[in-house]
Amino acid sequence: MNRPNSKISPLVIAWLGLLVLTLVSLVLGNRFGHASWMPLPVAAIIWIKGTVVSSYFIESNGAHPLIAWIVRAFIAFVPAVLVLFALFGR
C-alpha cells in the first residue's frame, strides 16, 4: 500500500490544472454554446478532472485495488453516459 503524499507542490499543480480545465470549459461554452460536438470535449474534461481529483486529492491509487477500480469505473461512467445521451438521446 502506498503512503499518502505529504508534499504540497503536486497538489498545487493539480489544483492549477483543474482551474485551467475549468477555464477551458468556460471558453468552449461561451464560444461554441450548443454545438453538436460539444459533449465530446465536455466529457473529456469531466473525465480528466475526475482522474486528477481521485489521484491527487482522494489518492485512490493507494487504495485497495477493488476500491481503486470502482473509483475509476465511476469516473469513466459519467462522461460515457454524457456522450451516449448526446449521440442517442434525441
C-alpha angles and dihedrals in degrees: 000000000000121000116239115262111250096187117109100204097073089051092051091049091048091048091049089049090053089051091051091050090050091051090048090052091049092051092047091049094049096045102039104020110172100006114153092238095052097096090067098060090038090054091047091051091048091050094048093047091048091050092050093048094047093046102043106024105027092029092213090164087074094050128096109293092247092053091046090051092050091050092049091048091050092049091050094044098066098052091042092054090046091055093044092051091047092051102037107015098089 
